[in-house]
Amino acid sequence: MKILVVGSGGREHAIIKALKKSSDAETIYALPGNGGMAKDAVCVPIGAKDIDGIVKFAVEKKIDFAVVAPDDPLALGAVDALEAAGVPSFGPTKAAARIEASKVFAKELMQKYGIPTAKCRVFDSAAAAKEYVKTAPLPAVVKADGLALGKGVIIAQTLAEAEQAISDMMENKVFGESGSRVVIEEFLEGPEVSVLAFTDGKTIKPMVSSMDHKRALDGDRGLNTGGMGTIAPNPYYTKDVAERCMKEIFLPTIRAMAQEGCPFKGCLYFGLMVTKDGPKVIEYNCRFGDPETQVVLPLLKSDLLTIMQATRNGTLADCPVEFSDGAACCVVMASNGYPQHYEKGFPITLTPDTDGITTYVAGAKSGDNGELLTNGGRVLGVTATADSLKDAIAKAYAAVEKTRFENAFYRRDIGQKALKMER
């Protein structure tokens, strides 16, 4: 089969490497891909948001199956357009992608169907929002309605911070039209858990749980990032929590989407918080998480292509989705200065992939002489699998020590909170 994967980051590299294991996969194209994916896929310089270009390429190359991975093309209707052109595709429709593309839609869905989440109010007016936060409990969570590269959420500790967040989003348009409406939520406390799940709109099969590390610096300090590392499974996601999530969150969400006339097919990401009152939804994503994918897929024993086809075809109930009993750790190597200003163009020395160690390339490009150069904030995701979490963490950091590029930085405590919980 000829397969097309839309996207250019570490998540897409992880998906491509997993798809390559399928005996049915012949050629994999990455649109646009990056320089580090060239050994695993044919990279084509068509942007992930160029829906017309993606469809034209898929038709011309007679693509058998397409995987749309990032949020932007999903929200723009890439799957709708590909399917209309006769290209079977993995991912939700534009209507279903609203579960991530509009926080207002997601919150109203949860409120309507009784899915546990933080209490909230929605505002179209900055003045009304500022008036509300004067009496709202602090800290308060201020969220831009639309997609904002994962940065449209501010936890305001003071009234001044809340008012500034509202001004930035609604008046100063720091996130463009994504901030035209805001959601102001109560602040929840408890450990966070990420759960990705395959669903065909009727059946839902959760993947192994994971724990992301969002802050740039050790000890969960510094600025929020797209994710500085992950581990799987998440020790806070116990059997009891998993059962409650399936009964109170996962199945009700799938049924709610179907009831609203936009059944969700693809990978649905549940960002959860395990509060004293039980698990609650912090956010939904309409696609694989990054860097959660980089620890979840290496533990997948079943054939990813077969699962994706079953998800698209509505036959997921009959498709095995099995994971190994081991653990995985991904350490993100970033450019110094990320998530703010950083320099690019430094040569990268990769550690060769070996049994249990894989490097996923996110922000890199090919140089004039074929060398791999840094080309982004998050550059690499170095992932290791092992029988235990302790061993997976040790293996990942041993591989990081052998991987080099000038200006590299990374957190040195990925997974330590999980190890303490295990003990």
Backbone torsions as a table, in degrees:
resi	resn	phi	psi	omega
1	MET	NA	146.1	172.3
2	LYS	-96.8	122.5	-173.5
3	ILE	-117.8	141.5	177.4
4	LEU	-117.4	130.8	175.7
5	VAL	-119.8	120.9	179.7
6	VAL	-88.8	127.1	178.0
7	GLY	137.5	173.4	-173.0
8	SER	-144.3	11.3	-173.8
9	GLY	-110.1	-169.3	179.8
10	GLY	-63.4	-34.9	176.7
11	ARG	-59.1	-47.0	-179.1
12	GLU	-65.5	-36.4	177.5
13	HIS	-63.4	-39.9	178.5
14	ALA	-64.9	-41.4	178.1
15	ILE	-63.3	-44.1	-179.1
16	ILE	-63.2	-44.3	180.0
17	LYS	-63.3	-35.9	178.0
18	ALA	-70.5	-40.5	178.5
19	LEU	-64.8	-33.7	-179.5
20	LYS	-59.6	-25.2	-178.7
21	LYS	-71.4	-17.5	-177.4
22	SER	-73.5	137.0	179.2
23	SER	-68.6	-18.7	180.0
24	ASP	-85.9	-10.5	-177.9
25	ALA	-83.2	118.7	177.7
26	GLU	-100.2	-69.3	179.2
27	THR	-118.2	133.8	176.0
28	ILE	-116.1	126.8	176.3
29	TYR	-104.3	138.9	175.0
30	ALA	-114.9	124.9	-179.6
31	LEU	-118.2	108.7	-3.4
32	PRO	-88.0	-11.2	-175.5
33	GLY	70.0	-168.3	173.6
34	ASN	-150.9	172.3	-174.3
35	GLY	-57.9	-28.9	-178.4
36	GLY	-80.9	-10.8	179.3
37	MET	-89.4	-7.2	-169.6
38	ALA	-59.2	-26.4	179.2
39	LYS	-76.9	-18.0	-174.9
40	ASP	-111.5	-16.9	-176.7
41	ALA	-153.7	160.8	173.7
42	VAL	-88.3	112.6	-177.6
43	CYS	-85.8	132.0	-177.8
44	VAL	-123.8	125.0	-174.0
45	PRO	-75.2	63.8	173.4
46	ILE	-118.0	122.7	-175.2
47	GLY	-63.7	151.0	-177.4
48	ALA	-64.7	-22.3	-180.0
49	LYS	-98.7	2.3	177.7
50	ASP	-86.3	77.6	-172.9
51	ILE	-61.1	-44.5	179.3
52	ASP	-61.0	-42.4	179.7
53	GLY	-65.4	-39.4	179.0
54	ILE	-63.9	-46.2	-179.0
55	VAL	-64.9	-43.7	179.1
56	LYS	-59.3	-45.0	179.3
57	PHE	-63.0	-45.0	-177.9
58	ALA	-61.2	-40.1	-179.9
59	VAL	-70.1	-45.2	-178.5
60	GLU	-63.1	-38.2	-178.0
61	LYS	-87.9	0.3	-178.4
62	LYS	53.3	52.2	-179.7
63	ILE	-64.6	134.0	-179.1
64	ASP	-85.4	-29.2	-177.7
65	PHE	-156.9	134.9	-179.9
66	ALA	-118.2	144.2	176.4
67	VAL	-122.5	115.0	177.9
68	VAL	-98.9	112.1	-171.2
69	ALA	-96.7	-43.0	-174.2
70	PRO	-80.6	163.5	-177.1
71	ASP	-70.4	-42.1	-175.4
72	ASP	-57.4	-54.2	179.4
73	PRO	-63.3	-31.2	176.2
74	LEU	-64.9	-44.6	179.6
75	ALA	-66.5	-25.6	179.0
76	LEU	-85.0	-5.9	176.6
77	GLY	92.4	29.7	-178.9
78	ALA	-61.0	-41.1	-178.9
79	VAL	-66.9	-42.1	177.2
80	ASP	-56.8	-46.0	-176.5
81	ALA	-67.8	-41.5	179.1
82	LEU	-65.4	-45.5	179.6
83	GLU	-63.0	-38.9	178.7
84	ALA	-63.5	-28.2	178.9
85	ALA	-89.3	4.9	176.4
86	GLY	87.9	18.4	-179.9
87	VAL	-105.7	109.5	178.6
88	PRO	-58.7	132.4	-171.5
89	SER	-137.3	147.6	176.0
90	PHE	-99.5	125.8	179.2
91	GLY	140.0	160.3	-179.0
92	PRO	-76.8	159.2	172.2
93	THR	-69.3	169.7	177.0
94	LYS	-58.5	-41.1	-179.5
95	ALA	-63.9	-41.2	-179.3
96	ALA	-74.8	-30.1	179.9
97	ALA	-66.2	-12.4	176.5
98	ARG	-59.7	-19.6	-179.4
99	ILE	-61.0	-24.3	171.3
100	GLU	-107.4	-38.6	-173.2
101	ALA	-67.6	-21.2	177.1
102	SER	-133.5	109.0	178.3
103	LYS	-65.7	-29.0	177.1
104	VAL	-64.3	-46.6	177.6
105	PHE	-57.2	-46.0	-177.4
106	ALA	-63.8	-44.3	-178.5
107	LYS	-67.0	-40.8	179.4
108	GLU	-66.4	-35.1	176.2
109	LEU	-62.5	-47.2	-178.8
110	MET	-65.1	-40.1	178.9
111	GLN	-65.3	-42.5	-177.2
112	LYS	-65.1	-37.4	-173.7
113	TYR	-105.8	11.2	173.9
114	GLY	67.8	32.9	178.6
115	ILE	-87.8	125.3	-172.8
116	PRO	-61.4	126.7	179.8
117	THR	-158.4	176.4	179.0
118	ALA	-70.9	145.1	173.3
119	LYS	-65.2	146.7	-174.7
120	CYS	-154.2	166.7	169.4
121	ARG	-132.4	147.0	-179.9
122	VAL	-110.0	138.1	-177.9
123	PHE	-132.8	137.4	173.3
124	ASP	-101.8	-9.8	-175.6
125	SER	-122.0	129.7	178.6
126	ALA	-63.4	-39.2	-179.1
127	ALA	-62.0	-44.5	179.8
128	ALA	-66.1	-38.7	179.4
129	ALA	-64.8	-41.9	-179.7
130	LYS	-68.2	-34.3	178.1
131	GLU	-66.1	-40.1	-179.0
132	TYR	-64.8	-44.3	-174.8
133	VAL	-68.7	-14.5	178.1
134	LYS	-62.2	-28.3	-179.1
135	THR	-117.4	1.5	-179.6
136	ALA	-76.7	148.1	177.5
137	PRO	-63.3	145.4	176.5
138	LEU	-111.7	149.4	-3.0
139	PRO	-67.5	155.1	177.3
140	ALA	-118.7	146.8	-179.7
141	VAL	-104.4	119.4	-179.3
142	VAL	-108.8	123.0	-175.8
143	LYS	-124.1	132.7	169.7
144	ALA	-70.0	142.6	-175.8
145	ASP	-63.5	-45.4	-171.6
146	GLY	-95.7	-172.9	-179.5
147	LEU	-67.9	136.3	-178.1
148	ALA	-145.0	40.1	178.0
149	LEU	55.1	32.6	179.0
150	GLY	74.3	9.1	-175.1
151	LYS	-112.9	5.3	-173.9
152	GLY	-88.2	29.0	179.2
153	VAL	-128.5	123.7	179.2
154	ILE	-120.4	126.5	172.5
155	ILE	-94.7	104.1	-175.1
156	ALA	-89.5	119.6	-179.3
157	GLN	-83.5	-24.8	-177.3
158	THR	-128.6	165.7	176.5
159	LEU	-61.3	-40.0	179.9
160	ALA	-61.7	-41.5	178.7
161	GLU	-65.8	-38.7	179.1
162	ALA	-64.6	-44.8	179.7
163	GLU	-65.0	-37.4	178.8
164	GLN	-66.6	-41.0	178.9
165	ALA	-61.8	-42.5	178.3
166	ILE	-63.2	-44.3	178.6
167	SER	-61.1	-45.9	-178.3
168	ASP	-61.0	-44.2	-175.8
169	MET	-75.4	-48.3	-168.7
170	MET	-92.7	-32.9	-176.7
171	GLU	-103.0	-44.0	-178.0
172	ASN	-87.4	-9.2	174.2
173	LYS	54.8	41.5	-179.6
174	VAL	-63.9	-21.3	176.0
175	PHE	-112.5	22.6	-179.2
176	GLY	63.3	-143.5	-178.2
177	GLU	-71.0	-12.3	178.0
178	SER	-60.7	-24.8	-178.6
179	GLY	-99.1	13.9	180.0
180	SER	-64.4	-30.6	173.1
181	ARG	-122.4	148.6	176.2
182	VAL	-129.1	153.1	172.7
183	VAL	-111.8	128.9	175.6
184	ILE	-112.6	118.4	-172.5
185	GLU	-114.0	158.5	168.6
186	GLU	-70.5	151.8	179.6
187	PHE	-85.3	123.4	178.2
188	LEU	-98.2	151.7	178.0
189	GLU	-125.3	145.4	179.7
190	GLY	142.6	170.3	177.8
191	PRO	-69.5	143.3	178.6
192	GLU	-92.9	145.8	179.5
193	VAL	-136.0	135.8	173.7
194	SER	-106.4	130.7	175.5
195	VAL	-130.7	117.7	172.1
196	LEU	-91.5	146.6	-178.4
197	ALA	-143.6	137.2	170.7
198	PHE	-81.8	137.6	174.7
199	THR	-148.6	141.1	177.3
200	ASP	-105.0	16.0	179.9
201	GLY	96.4	-14.5	178.8
202	LYS	-126.7	-51.3	179.2
203	THR	-98.2	144.3	175.0
204	ILE	-129.4	132.0	179.9
205	LYS	-127.5	101.6	-179.1
206	PRO	-65.7	147.7	173.7
207	MET	-89.6	179.3	177.7
208	VAL	-63.7	142.9	-177.8
209	SER	-73.0	163.4	179.9
210	SER	-147.2	167.7	178.4
211	MET	-128.9	119.5	178.5
212	ASP	-90.8	157.5	176.2
213	HIS	-124.8	98.1	-169.8
214	LYS	-82.0	-32.9	-174.7
215	ARG	-73.1	149.4	-174.1
216	ALA	-70.7	-30.0	-169.7
217	LEU	-116.7	160.7	178.6
218	ASP	-53.9	150.7	178.5
219	GLY	73.4	21.4	-178.3
220	ASP	55.8	44.3	175.6
221	ARG	-110.0	170.0	177.6
222	GLY	86.2	-172.8	-175.7
223	LEU	-73.7	155.5	171.3
224	ASN	-69.1	142.8	178.6
225	THR	-127.6	-175.5	173.6
226	GLY	-74.7	-7.0	-178.8
227	GLY	129.5	121.8	-177.6
228	MET	-101.4	2.4	178.2
229	GLY	159.7	163.4	-178.1
230	THR	-147.6	158.6	170.2
231	ILE	-134.2	156.5	175.2
232	ALA	-147.9	141.8	-2.8
233	PRO	-79.6	167.8	179.4
234	ASN	-88.7	118.3	-175.4
235	PRO	-65.1	-18.6	177.8
236	TYR	-76.3	-14.5	-179.2
237	TYR	-91.1	78.0	-177.2
238	THR	-77.0	173.0	178.9
239	LYS	-60.0	-41.5	-179.9
240	ASP	-64.5	-42.9	178.8
241	VAL	-63.7	-41.9	-179.9
242	ALA	-60.8	-41.7	-179.6
243	GLU	-65.8	-40.4	177.8
244	ARG	-65.8	-40.5	179.8
245	CYS	-62.2	-43.5	179.4
246	MET	-61.8	-44.3	-176.0
247	LYS	-75.5	-41.5	-171.0
248	GLU	-98.3	-21.1	-173.2
249	ILE	-124.0	-57.2	-171.1
250	PHE	-64.0	-59.5	-179.5
251	LEU	-62.4	-44.4	177.3
252	PRO	-59.3	-34.6	178.9
253	THR	-66.3	-45.6	-179.5
254	ILE	-63.9	-41.8	179.4
255	ARG	-67.1	-37.5	179.4
256	ALA	-64.1	-43.2	180.0
257	MET	-63.7	-40.8	177.4
258	ALA	-64.7	-42.0	-180.0
259	GLN	-63.0	-33.0	-179.9
260	GLU	-81.1	1.2	177.1
261	GLY	82.6	14.7	178.1
262	CYS	-135.8	66.4	-178.5
263	PRO	-54.3	139.5	-175.9
264	PHE	-95.2	122.4	173.6
265	LYS	-121.8	131.7	178.9
266	GLY	137.2	-143.3	176.0
267	CYS	-108.7	119.3	177.7
268	LEU	-107.3	125.3	-177.6
269	TYR	-98.6	126.5	176.1
270	PHE	-107.3	112.7	171.2
271	GLY	-90.0	113.1	-170.5
272	LEU	-116.5	155.1	168.6
273	MET	-127.5	129.0	179.6
274	VAL	-89.9	93.7	-177.9
275	THR	-88.2	174.2	177.0
276	LYS	-64.4	-19.6	178.6
277	ASP	-96.8	7.3	-179.0
278	GLY	109.8	176.8	-178.0
279	PRO	-69.4	140.0	177.0
280	LYS	-134.7	153.7	-179.9
281	VAL	-83.1	124.8	171.1
282	ILE	-86.6	-45.8	-179.0
283	GLU	-159.4	158.2	168.3
284	TYR	-109.3	146.0	164.9
285	ASN	-121.1	146.6	-175.4
286	CYS	-92.0	21.7	-174.3
287	ARG	-162.6	176.7	174.6
288	PHE	-58.5	140.4	176.9
289	GLY	-80.3	160.7	177.9
290	ASP	-134.4	113.3	19.1
291	PRO	-103.0	22.2	178.7
292	GLU	-60.4	-37.7	-179.2
293	THR	-57.4	-34.0	-175.5
294	GLN	-70.4	-13.5	172.9
295	VAL	-110.7	-22.1	-178.0
296	VAL	-78.7	-48.9	-175.5
297	LEU	-66.7	-33.7	175.9
298	PRO	-62.9	-18.3	178.4
299	LEU	-93.9	-3.9	-178.9
300	LEU	-75.6	124.0	178.1
301	LYS	-90.5	-30.7	-177.7
302	SER	-77.0	167.4	-177.7
303	ASP	-79.3	117.6	-175.3
304	LEU	-63.4	-41.8	-178.9
305	LEU	-61.4	-42.8	178.6
306	THR	-61.5	-41.8	179.1
307	ILE	-64.5	-44.7	-178.5
308	MET	-63.2	-39.3	177.7
309	GLN	-65.8	-41.6	178.9
310	ALA	-64.9	-37.5	177.8
311	THR	-61.9	-44.2	-179.7
312	ARG	-70.0	-37.1	-173.2
313	ASN	-87.4	-5.8	-179.9
314	GLY	81.4	22.4	-177.2
315	THR	-117.9	26.1	-175.3
316	LEU	-62.6	-31.3	-178.9
317	ALA	-57.4	-30.9	-177.2
318	ASP	-96.2	5.3	-173.7
319	CYS	-108.3	125.7	178.9
320	PRO	-70.1	135.0	174.9
321	VAL	-128.3	98.4	-173.0
322	GLU	-121.9	143.5	179.1
323	PHE	-122.5	153.2	177.7
324	SER	-72.3	163.5	-179.7
325	ASP	-85.1	0.4	-176.5
326	GLY	-79.5	-161.7	-178.7
327	ALA	-134.5	163.1	179.0
328	ALA	-141.0	150.1	176.8
329	CYS	-137.1	132.3	175.9
330	CYS	-119.8	124.1	174.9
331	VAL	-107.4	121.4	179.3
332	VAL	-84.9	126.5	173.0
333	MET	-99.2	118.8	-173.6
334	ALA	-115.9	168.1	175.1
335	SER	-82.5	133.8	-178.5
336	ASN	-56.5	129.1	-176.0
337	GLY	108.9	-21.9	176.1
338	TYR	-61.3	137.6	14.1
339	PRO	-94.4	18.2	176.6
340	GLN	-105.0	-126.6	-176.3
341	HIS	-79.3	136.2	176.2
342	TYR	-150.1	158.2	179.3
343	GLU	-95.4	155.2	-179.2
344	LYS	-122.6	173.5	170.5
345	GLY	92.9	14.8	-179.9
346	PHE	-90.5	137.4	178.5
347	PRO	-62.5	143.4	-178.0
348	ILE	-112.1	131.3	172.0
349	THR	-105.7	109.9	-176.7
350	LEU	-88.1	148.8	168.5
351	THR	-83.3	126.3	-179.0
352	PRO	-58.6	142.0	175.2
353	ASP	-63.5	132.1	176.0
354	THR	-131.4	-178.8	-179.6
355	ASP	-60.9	115.5	177.6
356	GLY	89.8	-2.6	177.2
357	ILE	-131.0	125.1	180.0
358	THR	-136.2	136.5	174.8
359	THR	-106.8	121.4	176.8
360	TYR	-99.3	130.8	-174.9
361	VAL	-97.0	126.8	-177.5
362	ALA	-111.0	-67.1	-176.0
363	GLY	-107.4	79.9	-178.5
364	ALA	-148.8	157.8	177.2
365	LYS	-140.2	163.2	176.4
366	SER	-85.5	133.4	177.2
367	GLY	-81.3	178.3	-178.0
368	ASP	-62.0	-28.3	-178.9
369	ASN	-102.4	15.4	177.4
370	GLY	86.1	-0.1	178.8
371	GLU	-76.4	159.3	-179.6
372	LEU	-94.6	128.0	-176.6
373	LEU	-121.8	148.5	176.7
374	THR	-65.8	142.0	-176.4
375	ASN	-150.3	30.9	-179.2
376	GLY	-173.6	178.9	178.5
377	GLY	-74.3	-59.1	173.6
378	ARG	-89.4	118.1	-171.2
379	VAL	-97.9	-49.8	-175.2
380	LEU	-135.8	153.2	169.6
381	GLY	-122.5	107.8	-177.8
382	VAL	-93.7	113.8	-172.7
383	THR	-115.7	137.1	174.9
384	ALA	-129.0	144.4	173.2
385	THR	-116.6	149.6	179.3
386	ALA	-159.6	175.1	-179.9
387	ASP	-69.3	-29.6	-179.3
388	SER	-126.4	157.8	178.3
389	LEU	-64.2	-40.7	179.2
390	LYS	-56.6	-44.5	-179.4
391	ASP	-70.9	-36.2	178.8
392	ALA	-63.8	-41.7	178.7
393	ILE	-63.6	-45.9	-179.7
394	ALA	-61.3	-43.0	179.6
395	LYS	-64.6	-41.3	-178.9
396	ALA	-62.9	-45.0	-178.6
397	TYR	-70.5	-31.6	175.0
398	ALA	-62.9	-39.1	178.4
399	ALA	-70.7	-37.0	178.0
400	VAL	-60.0	-40.0	-179.0
401	GLU	-62.2	-25.9	-179.6
402	LYS	-93.9	-3.8	-177.5
403	THR	-103.7	129.7	-171.0
404	ARG	-136.4	143.2	160.4
405	PHE	-158.2	147.5	-179.7
406	GLU	-61.6	140.3	176.9
407	ASN	81.6	12.8	-177.5
408	ALA	-77.9	142.3	169.1
409	PHE	-143.9	155.4	-179.9
410	TYR	-158.5	156.8	174.6
411	ARG	-74.2	144.5	-178.1
412	ARG	-105.8	10.0	-176.5
413	ASP	-125.5	23.2	179.3
414	ILE	-62.0	126.1	177.3
415	GLY	88.3	-6.9	-176.0
416	GLN	-67.1	-37.9	178.1
417	LYS	-62.2	-39.3	179.2
418	ALA	-67.7	-38.8	178.1
419	LEU	-62.3	-41.2	178.0
420	LYS	-62.7	-40.3	178.9
421	MET	-64.4	-41.3	178.5
422	GLU	-61.6	-38.9	-179.0
423	ARG	-70.7	NA	NA
